[in-house]
Each structure stands twice: as C-alpha cells, then as structure tokens.
Amino acid sequence: MATRISQRNARFQQLQTLVTNRNKRHRAGEFLVQGVRPITMAVEHGWEVRALLYDAERRLSQWARDLLAAHPHTEHVKMAPDLLAELAEKEDAELLAVLAMRPDDLDRIEAGPDFLGVVFDRPTQPGNIGAIVRSADAFGAHGVITTGHAADAYDPKSVRATTGSFFAMPVVRSPSTAEVMDWVAARRAAGLPLVVVATDEHGDADVSAYDLTQPVLLLVGNETAGLTQSWRDAADVTLSIPMTGSASSLNAANAATVVLYEARRQRLAK
C-alpha cells in the first residue's frame, strides 16, 4: 500500500515524534532507522518492518527497490525529499524504515556457559549506549541491558551509533538493579555460575589478572556518577583498568570496550 507525504501533515508529525519524542515513540512501539547496513541487518534478523519511507523524486538504488519489493504488504510512503531529510536528520536520504520495537524482556537474553553480557546503569548519552552495543556485538557478548532512569536505546542517535549491531543482539531496558539481579539469581539457580563484574579505578584486581572466561555480567556505570551503591553491592568483584598518563578515567563506552576485548582475548586463548 502506497501513500504520499508532500507537506507537514498529521502523518508526517506522527513520524517526526518517532525521532524527537521518546514517550510517543514508546507508546507507538515504533522507531525510525536509516542506512543501508542497519536496515539490511534489521531485515536479516527478522525485525518487523511497519513502513518504508522513500524519496519520491529520485531514481532509487537497486537495494531500495529490492527492499520495497520484498515488503509488498508494508506501508510504502513516497516523501518530499526535504521532509525525508528532516526525518533522517541528514541530507540526501534515500529510504528510512519504521520498525516495531521488541519487548523489554530479560529472558530475550540467552545465558549459556559462555555468557558475556553488559549492564549500562543510567546512561545519559544515547551515543554511548550505541557505542557499547557495537563493542558488545564485536566481542561476542549476548546482550546489553540499560537500567534506571536512562537515555533511550531506541533513540535514533543510539541506533545509528551501533552501525547495525542493535539488530543482531538483545538490547533490553530494565527499571533497576533488583529486576536484573532476580534474573541473575534465576540463572544461578538453574546451575549457571554467573559472575557480576564491576569496573572502577580502585578495583580489587587488574582486569587482565581476573578469569573472564567464566559466565560474566559486566557492569558499566553512569558517565559522570559511576555505578549506584546498589550495583556496587551486587558486584562479586570490582576490576580496574591499568592506565598511565594524565587521564584519571576512561569514557564509559571505552572502559566497557577494554573489558569486553580482554574477555574475548582470554576466551580465544583458552
């Protein structure tokens, strides 16, 4: 089914809220995605496509034509180029996808004997969520959880920063430490020796001296305030990343990447 948007009508404003308004985005259960790789990965990983928005005034690429042909029963929206660019937050956009969100269910994250997962507590920057999801995917993690009053993982800036990794692994929002630790307790009760690992400059051990080949849930704190006391109390061990130079700490996403890399290195060595 094809529709057309050539002015800022009610449908355009509805689509615009998916970019700018977190509450309306989650009420609709939809979000906007741009870029060949992210959209291709979303389709490959079975995400529900609810609408495809494309430039009504240009000859579409073979990729865009194939995508539209592969979704004949999805809403196809021909858009004025300037309106499409506004939604994409960039010039020269060709096609955007409206996707259905997936449920915030921790059981979407599979925890087996080689489990590696990340909790990002109260992130303030969507781009940092995206960076951690990208690193988690690159180093073989099985899921990312955001907790507390946090930036939105479905924010276009977050999804864009993952360069497609968002669609390859579960990214789940959870209200607080308690819900995640209930999930951890259930995994432990089922026989998985899951270790909760925090990072801090005053850690109990150097990250390279600790066994990260066991099932690990890595905790990453808020960019300015670090981890809450409840997460510090929940951690089984706190590890530090050795640093030289004048830097007193690492960006949250960089710190997570270092530990994820070290976990991957140890697992490959084993």
C-alpha positions in Angstrom: 0.0 0.0 0.0 1.5 3.3 -1.1 0.8 6.8 0.4 2.3 10.1 -0.3 3.6 12.9 2.1 4.4 16.2 0.5 3.7 18.5 3.4 3.8 18.6 7.2 0.5 16.9 7.7 -0.6 14.8 10.7 1.1 11.6 9.3 4.4 13.5 9.0 4.1 14.9 12.5 3.4 11.4 13.8 6.6 10.1 12.1 8.6 13.1 13.4 7.6 12.2 17.0 9.5 8.8 16.5 12.6 10.9 16.1 12.1 13.6 18.7 9.7 12.3 21.4 10.7 9.4 23.5 7.4 8.9 25.2 5.4 8.9 22.0 8.0 6.6 20.4 7.4 4.0 23.1 3.6 4.5 23.1 3.6 3.7 19.4 6.1 0.9 19.9 8.0 2.0 16.8 11.2 3.7 15.9 13.0 5.0 12.7 16.1 3.5 11.2 18.3 4.9 8.4 21.2 3.5 6.5 21.7 0.5 4.2 23.6 -1.7 6.7 21.3 -1.1 9.7 18.1 -1.6 7.7 19.6 -4.7 6.0 20.6 -6.2 9.3 17.2 -5.5 10.8 15.5 -7.4 8.0 18.1 -10.2 8.2 17.4 -10.6 11.9 13.6 -10.7 11.5 12.6 -7.3 12.9 9.1 -6.3 11.9 9.0 -3.6 9.3 5.9 -1.4 9.6 6.6 1.2 6.9 9.2 2.2 4.3 9.7 5.9 3.6 11.4 6.9 0.4 12.3 9.9 -1.8 9.5 10.4 -4.3 11.7 12.4 -6.6 14.7 10.3 -7.3 15.6 7.1 -9.0 16.0 4.6 -6.2 19.0 2.3 -5.9 18.7 -1.4 -6.6 18.9 -2.0 -2.8 15.9 0.3 -2.1 13.9 -1.2 -5.0 14.6 -4.7 -3.8 13.6 -3.8 -0.2 10.3 -2.3 -1.3 9.6 -5.4 -3.5 10.4 -7.7 -0.6 7.8 -6.0 1.6 4.7 -5.6 -0.6 2.2 -5.6 2.3 4.1 -3.0 4.3 3.1 0.7 4.1 5.2 2.4 1.4 5.4 6.2 1.8 6.6 8.4 -1.0 8.0 11.6 0.6 9.1 15.0 -0.5 12.9 15.0 -0.3 13.1 17.9 2.2 10.7 16.1 4.6 12.6 12.8 4.3 15.8 14.6 5.1 14.2 16.2 8.1 13.3 12.8 9.5 16.7 11.3 8.7 18.5 14.3 10.2 20.7 14.3 7.2 20.7 15.5 3.6 20.3 13.1 0.6 18.5 10.4 2.4 17.0 7.7 0.1 15.0 5.4 2.3 14.0 5.1 6.0 12.4 2.2 7.8 9.8 2.3 10.6 10.4 -0.8 12.7 8.4 -2.3 15.6 10.2 -2.3 19.0 10.9 -5.6 20.7 9.8 -6.2 24.3 11.9 -5.3 27.3 12.1 -8.8 28.5 15.4 -10.0 30.1 14.5 -13.6 29.0 15.3 -12.5 25.4 19.0 -12.7 26.5 20.3 -16.3 26.3 22.7 -17.1 29.1 24.7 -20.2 28.4 28.1 -21.4 29.7 30.0 -18.9 27.6 27.7 -16.0 28.6 29.0 -12.4 28.3 26.6 -9.6 28.9 26.7 -5.9 29.8 24.6 -3.7 32.1 24.9 0.0 31.4 23.5 1.8 34.5 21.7 5.1 33.9 23.4 6.2 30.7 22.8 9.8 29.8 24.1 9.8 26.2 22.3 7.7 23.5 25.5 7.7 21.5 27.3 5.9 24.4 24.6 3.2 24.5 25.2 2.7 20.8 28.9 2.5 21.2 28.7 -0.1 23.9 26.2 -2.2 21.9 28.6 -2.1 18.9 31.5 -3.2 21.1 29.4 -5.9 22.8 28.5 -7.3 19.4 32.1 -7.1 18.1 33.5 -9.0 21.1 30.9 -11.8 21.3 28.5 -10.6 24.0 25.0 -12.0 24.2 23.1 -8.9 25.3 23.1 -5.3 26.7 20.8 -4.1 29.5 20.2 -0.5 30.4 18.9 0.2 33.9 17.4 3.0 35.9 16.4 6.5 34.5 18.4 6.3 31.3 18.8 7.6 27.8 16.7 5.6 25.3 18.3 2.7 23.4 15.8 3.3 20.6 16.8 7.0 20.2 18.0 7.4 16.6 21.4 8.6 17.8 21.8 5.3 19.8 20.6 3.1 17.0 22.8 5.0 14.5 25.9 4.6 16.7 25.5 0.8 16.7 26.0 0.7 12.9 23.6 -2.2 12.7 24.7 -4.2 15.8 21.5 -3.1 17.6 19.6 -5.7 15.5 22.0 -8.6 16.0 21.7 -8.9 19.8 19.1 -8.2 22.5 19.1 -4.6 23.9 16.7 -4.6 26.9 15.7 -1.8 29.3 15.2 -2.8 33.0 13.9 -0.5 35.7 16.5 -1.1 38.4 19.2 -3.4 39.9 16.5 -5.6 41.6 15.0 -6.8 38.4 18.3 -7.7 36.8 19.6 -9.4 39.9 16.4 -11.5 40.1 17.2 -12.6 36.5 20.8 -13.4 37.6 19.5 -15.4 40.6 17.3 -17.4 38.4 20.2 -18.2 36.1 22.4 -19.2 39.1 19.5 -21.4 40.4 19.5 -23.2 37.1 23.2 -24.0 37.5 24.9 -21.2 35.7 27.9 -19.8 37.8 27.3 -16.2 36.6 29.8 -13.7 38.0 28.8 -10.0 38.3 31.8 -7.8 37.5 32.1 -4.1 38.1 34.8 -1.7 36.9 36.4 1.0 39.0 39.8 2.7 39.1 40.2 1.3 42.7 39.3 -2.3 41.7 40.1 -5.5 43.6 42.2 -6.8 40.7 43.6 -5.8 37.4 41.2 -6.7 34.6 43.9 -8.9 32.9 44.6 -10.9 36.1 40.9 -12.0 36.5 39.3 -15.0 34.8 36.8 -13.6 32.3 36.3 -16.9 30.6 33.6 -17.8 33.1 30.0 -16.5 32.5 30.2 -12.8 33.1 27.8 -9.9 33.5 29.8 -6.7 33.2 28.6 -3.5 35.0 29.2 -0.1 33.4 28.3 3.0 35.4 26.8 6.3 34.5 29.2 8.6 32.6 29.6 11.1 35.4 28.4 9.4 38.6 29.6 5.8 38.0 27.6 2.9 39.4 24.9 3.2 42.1 25.6 1.8 45.5 23.1 -1.0 44.8 25.1 -2.1 41.8 28.4 -1.9 43.8 26.8 -4.1 46.4 25.6 -6.6 43.8 29.0 -7.0 42.2 31.0 -10.1 43.0 34.3 -8.4 42.1 35.5 -4.9 41.0 38.2 -4.8 38.4 40.4 -1.9 37.4 41.9 -1.0 34.0 45.6 -0.1 34.3 46.3 3.4 32.9 49.3 5.7 32.5 49.4 9.4 31.5 47.3 12.2 33.0 43.9 10.7 32.3 42.1 9.9 35.6 39.4 7.7 34.0 38.0 6.4 30.7 34.8 7.2 28.9 32.1 4.7 29.9 32.0 3.1 26.4 35.8 3.0 26.2 36.1 1.3 29.5 33.4 -1.3 28.6 35.2 -1.9 25.3 38.5 -2.6 27.0 37.0 -5.2 29.4 35.0 -6.8 26.6 38.1 -7.1 24.5 40.0 -8.7 27.4 37.2 -11.2 27.9 37.3 -12.1 24.2 41.1 -12.3 24.3 41.1 -14.7 27.3 38.3 -16.8 25.7 40.2 -17.2 22.4 43.4 -18.0 24.3 41.6 -20.7 26.3 
